[in-house]
Amino acid sequence: MLQFLQFIEKLSGVLGVDCISADVGLDGATDAALLRAEQLAKNEAAAVTDQKSQLYALKRKLKTMKEQLDGKVTDEFVKYLAEY
């Protein structure tokens, strides 16, 4: 039991939960650690979603820029050929 309490104390420290004390008890400490882990998981999921959205937007922008570049290269090539 002492090892489990030490584990919960370490886990709470890593998760940033500072409610481990004699007043809170083991149930309160485990609940607080679980809630914090759930909060971190939700935040991570939101961050991943945001990164995916940004990546999609950058890919679209890159595609548009490539198409614009291809158009300019084609126009310049046609002008070059017309000169000769």
C-alpha positions in Angstrom: 0.0 0.0 0.0 2.9 2.4 0.8 4.4 1.7 -2.7 1.1 2.5 -4.3 0.8 5.8 -2.4 4.3 6.7 -3.4 3.4 5.9 -7.0 0.3 8.1 -6.8 2.4 10.9 -5.3 5.0 10.7 -8.1 2.3 10.4 -10.8 0.5 13.5 -9.4 3.8 15.4 -9.4 4.4 14.5 -13.0 0.9 15.5 -14.0 1.1 18.7 -12.0 -1.5 17.8 -9.4 -0.5 19.1 -6.0 -3.3 17.8 -3.9 -1.6 14.9 -2.3 -1.9 15.3 1.4 -3.4 13.5 4.4 -6.6 15.6 4.0 -7.3 14.5 0.5 -6.7 10.8 1.0 -6.0 8.1 -1.4 -9.4 8.3 -3.3 -9.1 12.0 -3.8 -5.5 11.7 -5.0 -6.3 9.0 -7.5 -9.4 11.0 -8.7 -7.3 14.2 -9.1 -4.6 12.3 -11.0 -7.2 10.7 -13.3 -9.0 14.0 -14.0 -5.7 15.6 -14.8 -4.7 12.8 -17.2 -8.1 13.1 -19.0 -7.6 16.8 -19.3 -4.1 16.4 -20.8 -5.4 13.8 -23.2 -8.2 16.1 -24.4 -5.7 19.0 -24.8 -3.4 16.7 -26.8 -6.2 15.6 -29.1 -7.2 19.2 -29.7 -3.6 20.1 -30.5 -3.3 17.2 -33.0 -6.5 18.3 -34.7 -5.2 21.8 -35.0 -1.9 20.6 -36.4 -3.7 18.5 -39.0 -5.8 21.5 -40.0 -2.7 23.7 -40.4 -1.0 20.9 -42.4 -4.0 20.7 -44.7 -4.1 24.4 -45.2 -0.3 24.5 -46.0 -0.7 21.6 -48.5 -3.5 23.5 -50.3 -1.4 26.7 -50.4 1.6 24.7 -51.8 -0.6 23.2 -54.5 -1.9 26.6 -55.5 1.6 28.1 -55.6 2.8 25.1 -57.7 0.0 25.7 -60.1 0.8 29.4 -60.3 4.4 28.6 -60.9 3.6 26.1 -63.6 1.4 28.7 -65.3 4.2 31.3 -65.2 6.8 28.8 -66.5 4.5 27.8 -69.4 3.7 31.5 -70.3 7.4 32.3 -70.3 8.2 29.3 -72.4 5.6 30.2 -74.9 7.0 33.8 -75.1 10.5 32.4 -75.5 9.4 30.1 -78.3 7.5 33.0 -80.0 10.7 35.0 -80.1 12.5 32.4 -82.2 
